[in-house]
Amino acid sequence: MKQYIVDAFTNKPFSGNPAAVCVMDKWPDENFMMKMAMENNLSETAFIVKEKEGYRLRWFTPGTEVELCGHATLASSFVILNYYEPKNNSVKFNTLSGVLTVNRNGNFYEMDFPTYELQEIPVTDDMEKAFGFRPIKAVLGLDLVCVFENEEQVRTMTPDQNLLTKIEGRIQNATSRGRETDCVSRSFCPKLSVPEDPVCGSAHCQIADYWSKELGKKIIHAYQASKRGGYLRCEMKGNGRITISGEAALVAISEIFVTA
């Protein structure tokens, strides 16, 4: 099978968030996919099989299968629309989060994702200890989103990974208002064996939703301030849906010789 390495939410290789995309004729067993994800050691490896209507898409971190991943969906759509269906500008993926449609608009790939209800929860001493700064607010949806006083705190924090595993949320997101974008964030995922996700698309289903309400804006321009960094354009569509858009850059195409 072929495997593609694609950097998502960037137009330059070696920035944004790298994802491995494996395109297959049929499904291997889950143990094989888990081992491939561990071998790649990226925050996500995507596995794709063509079906009668669209494609089946699954995502694996080095530690587990996840129900939603933004950057690997963007990378997967980049691969399908450039190497398998180049005449098309839209692709549908059947996933654990339902049917996800991605549209190509110039160099951008627009992903139609769900949003999640956000419930404010108390800020705790454990959060402060884990992040190194005390959040001014915390909300919980699919993941935990901690809001901080300023951008510098988000950019300079060095969270304690062991303490992060003890607080609520599959992924712990740190966010604040940005100087040049609407918001700046970072995503830490020790419970998924990903210490820091370079640019997390699925996290922005919550981060962008939060800032959209706070700022009274339908469109949120976001920057994820990891070492690699990446930009996301997020548009609230209503009815529990959001469009998250970004660019992608191909890094490598390889042939996997190991069989399931």
C-alpha positions as CSV (number, residue, x, y, z in Angstrom):
1,M,0.0,0.0,0.0
2,K,1.0,3.6,-0.5
3,Q,1.7,6.0,2.3
4,Y,1.8,9.7,2.0
5,I,3.3,12.2,4.5
6,V,1.5,15.5,4.3
7,D,2.0,18.6,6.4
8,A,-1.4,20.1,7.1
9,F,-2.4,23.7,7.9
10,T,0.6,25.1,6.1
11,N,1.8,25.6,2.5
12,K,5.5,24.9,3.4
13,P,7.0,21.5,4.1
14,F,8.3,20.9,7.7
15,S,5.8,23.2,9.3
16,G,2.1,22.7,10.2
17,N,1.1,19.3,11.4
18,P,2.5,16.2,9.7
19,A,0.1,13.2,9.1
20,A,0.7,9.9,7.5
21,V,-2.1,8.8,5.0
22,C,-2.3,5.1,4.1
23,V,-4.5,4.3,1.1
24,M,-5.6,0.7,1.0
25,D,-7.7,-1.7,-1.1
26,K,-9.1,-3.4,2.0
27,W,-9.0,-3.1,5.8
28,P,-6.1,-4.8,7.7
29,D,-6.7,-5.8,11.3
30,E,-6.6,-3.1,14.0
31,N,-3.4,-4.4,15.5
32,F,-1.6,-3.7,12.1
33,M,-3.0,-0.2,12.0
34,M,-1.9,0.4,15.6
35,K,1.6,-0.8,14.9
36,M,1.8,1.4,11.8
37,A,0.8,4.4,13.8
38,M,3.4,3.6,16.4
39,E,6.0,3.1,13.7
40,N,5.2,6.5,12.1
41,N,5.2,8.1,15.6
42,L,3.2,11.1,14.3
43,S,0.3,12.6,16.1
44,E,-2.0,10.8,13.6
45,T,-1.9,8.2,10.9
46,A,-4.9,8.0,8.7
47,F,-6.2,4.9,6.9
48,I,-8.5,5.1,3.9
49,V,-10.5,2.5,2.0
50,K,-12.7,3.4,-1.0
51,E,-16.4,2.4,-0.6
52,K,-19.4,2.6,-2.9
53,E,-20.1,6.1,-1.7
54,G,-17.0,8.0,-0.7
55,Y,-14.3,6.6,1.5
56,R,-14.0,5.1,4.9
57,L,-11.5,7.0,7.0
58,R,-10.0,6.1,10.4
59,W,-7.4,7.8,12.5
60,F,-4.9,6.4,14.9
61,T,-2.4,8.1,17.3
62,P,0.6,6.1,18.6
63,G,-1.7,5.2,21.5
64,T,-5.2,4.7,20.3
65,E,-7.9,5.2,17.6
66,V,-9.7,8.5,17.8
67,E,-13.1,9.6,16.8
68,L,-12.2,12.9,15.1
69,C,-9.0,14.4,13.7
70,G,-8.8,17.6,11.7
71,H,-5.2,17.7,10.3
72,A,-5.3,14.1,9.1
73,T,-8.6,14.7,7.4
74,L,-7.2,17.7,5.6
75,A,-4.1,15.5,4.7
76,S,-6.4,12.7,3.5
77,S,-8.5,15.0,1.3
78,F,-5.2,16.5,-0.2
79,V,-4.1,13.0,-1.1
80,I,-7.5,11.8,-2.6
81,L,-8.1,15.0,-4.5
82,N,-4.6,15.3,-6.0
83,Y,-3.6,11.6,-6.6
84,Y,-6.8,9.6,-6.8
85,E,-9.6,11.9,-8.0
86,P,-7.8,15.0,-9.4
87,K,-10.9,16.0,-11.5
88,N,-13.0,16.4,-8.4
89,N,-13.1,19.2,-5.9
90,S,-15.0,17.4,-3.1
91,V,-14.7,14.2,-1.2
92,K,-16.8,12.5,1.5
93,F,-15.4,10.5,4.3
94,N,-17.4,8.0,6.4
95,T,-15.9,8.2,9.9
96,L,-16.7,7.6,13.6
97,S,-17.9,11.2,13.7
98,G,-20.3,10.7,10.8
99,V,-20.0,11.8,7.2
100,L,-17.4,14.5,6.8
101,T,-17.3,16.5,3.5
102,V,-14.2,18.3,2.4
103,N,-14.3,20.8,-0.5
104,R,-11.2,22.1,-2.3
105,N,-11.2,25.9,-2.8
106,G,-8.1,26.9,-4.6
107,N,-5.2,25.8,-2.4
108,F,-7.5,25.5,0.6
109,Y,-9.3,22.4,1.9
110,E,-12.6,23.3,3.7
111,M,-13.7,20.6,6.2
112,D,-17.3,20.4,7.5
113,F,-17.0,19.4,11.1
114,P,-19.3,19.1,14.1
115,T,-19.1,21.5,17.1
116,Y,-19.6,20.4,20.7
117,E,-21.6,21.9,23.6
118,L,-19.2,23.7,25.9
119,Q,-19.8,23.7,29.6
120,E,-17.9,26.1,31.9
121,I,-16.2,24.2,34.7
122,P,-14.3,25.5,37.8
123,V,-10.7,26.5,37.3
124,T,-8.6,24.2,39.6
125,D,-5.2,24.3,41.3
126,D,-4.4,21.2,39.3
127,M,-4.9,23.1,36.1
128,E,-2.6,25.8,37.3
129,K,0.1,23.3,38.3
130,A,-0.2,21.3,35.1
131,F,0.0,24.3,32.7
132,G,2.3,26.5,34.8
133,F,-0.1,29.4,34.6
134,R,-3.6,29.8,36.1
135,P,-6.4,29.8,33.5
136,I,-8.9,32.7,33.8
137,K,-11.6,30.3,32.5
138,A,-12.1,26.6,31.7
139,V,-14.8,25.0,29.5
140,L,-15.3,21.3,28.7
141,G,-16.6,19.8,25.5
142,L,-15.1,16.8,23.8
143,D,-11.8,18.1,25.2
144,L,-10.8,20.6,27.9
145,V,-10.2,24.2,26.8
146,C,-8.4,26.5,29.3
147,V,-8.4,30.2,28.6
148,F,-5.4,32.2,29.7
149,E,-4.8,35.9,30.3
150,N,-2.5,36.6,27.4
151,E,-0.7,35.2,24.4
152,E,2.7,35.1,26.0
153,Q,1.5,32.6,28.6
154,V,0.2,30.3,25.9
155,R,3.4,30.5,23.8
156,T,5.9,30.0,26.7
157,M,4.2,27.4,28.9
158,T,5.9,24.1,29.4
159,P,3.1,21.9,30.8
160,D,3.8,19.0,33.1
161,Q,2.7,16.0,31.1
162,N,2.1,13.8,34.1
163,L,-0.1,16.3,35.7
164,L,-2.0,16.9,32.5
165,T,-3.1,13.3,32.5
166,K,-4.8,13.8,35.8
167,I,-7.1,16.6,34.8
168,E,-10.4,16.4,32.8
169,G,-10.3,16.2,29.0
170,R,-8.9,13.8,26.4
171,I,-6.9,16.8,25.0
172,Q,-6.0,19.8,27.0
173,N,-6.1,23.0,25.0
174,A,-4.6,26.3,26.1
175,T,-5.9,29.5,24.3
176,S,-5.9,33.2,24.6
177,R,-6.7,36.3,22.4
178,G,-4.0,36.8,19.7
179,R,-2.3,40.0,18.6
180,E,-2.3,39.2,14.9
181,T,-5.1,36.5,14.8
182,D,-8.3,36.2,16.7
183,C,-6.8,33.5,19.0
184,V,-3.6,31.6,19.7
185,S,-3.6,28.1,21.1
186,R,-1.7,25.0,21.9
187,S,-2.9,21.4,22.3
188,F,-1.5,18.8,24.6
189,C,-2.6,15.2,24.4
190,P,-0.6,13.0,26.8
191,K,-3.6,10.6,27.2
192,L,-3.4,9.8,23.5
193,S,0.4,9.4,23.6
194,V,0.9,12.8,21.9
195,P,2.7,15.2,24.2
196,E,1.9,18.2,22.0
197,D,-0.2,18.2,18.8
198,P,1.5,20.7,16.4
199,V,-1.8,22.0,14.9
200,C,-5.0,20.4,16.0
201,G,-8.0,20.9,13.7
202,S,-10.5,19.0,15.9
203,A,-9.6,21.1,18.9
204,H,-10.7,24.2,17.0
205,C,-14.2,22.8,16.8
206,Q,-14.3,24.0,20.4
207,I,-11.7,26.8,20.4
208,A,-13.2,28.6,17.5
209,D,-16.7,28.1,18.8
210,Y,-15.6,29.6,22.1
211,W,-14.0,32.7,20.6
212,S,-16.8,33.1,18.1
213,K,-19.2,33.6,21.0
214,E,-16.7,35.7,23.0
215,L,-15.8,38.0,20.1
216,G,-19.2,38.0,18.4
217,K,-17.6,36.9,15.1
218,K,-18.7,34.3,12.6
219,I,-15.2,33.8,11.2
220,I,-12.3,33.1,13.4
221,H,-8.7,33.2,12.2
222,A,-6.6,31.1,14.5
223,Y,-2.9,30.3,15.0
224,Q,-1.5,27.3,16.8
225,A,1.7,28.3,18.5
226,S,3.7,25.0,18.5
227,K,7.3,24.9,17.3
228,R,6.0,24.0,13.8
229,G,3.0,26.4,13.9
230,G,0.0,26.6,11.6
231,Y,-3.0,28.7,10.6
232,L,-6.6,27.8,10.5
233,R,-9.7,29.6,9.2
234,C,-12.8,28.7,11.1
235,E,-16.3,29.7,10.1
236,M,-19.3,28.9,12.3
237,K,-22.1,27.5,10.1
238,G,-24.8,27.1,12.7
239,N,-26.8,24.0,13.5
240,G,-23.8,22.5,15.3
241,R,-21.4,22.7,12.3
242,I,-18.2,24.5,11.6
243,T,-16.0,24.8,8.5
244,I,-12.3,24.6,9.3
245,S,-10.0,25.4,6.3
246,G,-6.2,25.1,5.7
247,E,-3.6,24.4,3.1
248,A,-1.3,21.3,2.8
249,A,2.1,20.4,1.6
250,L,3.3,17.0,0.4
251,V,6.6,15.8,2.0
252,A,6.9,12.1,0.8
253,I,5.3,9.2,-1.0
254,S,6.4,5.7,0.1
255,E,5.5,2.1,-0.5
256,I,4.7,0.0,2.6
257,F,6.0,-3.6,2.1
258,V,4.9,-5.0,5.5
259,T,1.5,-6.8,5.2
260,A,-1.2,-7.2,7.8
